Amino acid sequence: MASNKILVIDDTTVVRVKVREMLPPGNFEVLEAKDGVEGLNFILQEKLSLIMLDFLLPKMSGWEVFQKVQADPELRKIPLVIMSGRKEEVTEKITEPFEYFEFLGKPFDQKQLISAIKLAMTKAKQPRPELVAVGAAATVKNGTVATLEVATATVAAPSVANVAVATPSVANTAMPTAASNATPTAGGISDAEINALNEKIAKMQAEIDGLKKQLTQVVTFIKQKIK
């Protein structure tokens, strides 16, 4: 059984057959997909050694497949060759230099194919920024729950254009209020208990302010990474 699997995603049968025939004999299996949806299913289900991805595909474009692969920490480690008959179609979405994948223009010969595969394997080994997902929630005991919500933010590879970073927002932050001049009720609440409650409120506010500060630092870090 072949130990390595190469996936060729292209809507043209001639291209898929051409790649299969140009690959040198070896211990690998060539899988073929005719559209982006079929290709992505292979990517998610199979353990691949290389992906060859046409940039213009039916059902799901090569650009969309590329984005989904890059958003997964494991999938983006797979060596990738992007194919297109017009390089400008790729550079409109992804700026050069292509740091983590190799581009192969159509038409191509066997020498160009083998060279692109080797470069893709080399580029896939390069260190790259980690994906950052941020989410936090703070619960205050003996009082109102203060929830801090942050939208998930993904930092893609620097070479990917049009990266969007979700802006964190503080939502549903509720603070209990107490009058400093509250008078004892029929239940017999003492001044000492009221003071203790006020101290708890102050402590809760300090914790929430601290979390806001941490969120600001995280957002700044993410923006710096994608510049």
Buried (B, 14 or more C-beta within 10 A) or exposed (E): EEEEBBBBBBBEEEBBBBBEEBBEEEEBBBBBBBBBBBBBEBBEEEEBBBBBBBBBBEEBBBBBBBBBBBEEEEBBEBBBBBBBEEBEBBBEBBBEEBBBBBBBBBEBEEEBBBBBBEBBBEBBEEEBEEBBEBEEEBEBEEBBEBBBEBEEBBBBBBBBEEBEBEEBEBEEBEEEEEEEEEEEEEEEEEEEEBEEBBEBBEEBEEBBEEBBEBBEEBBEEBEEBBE
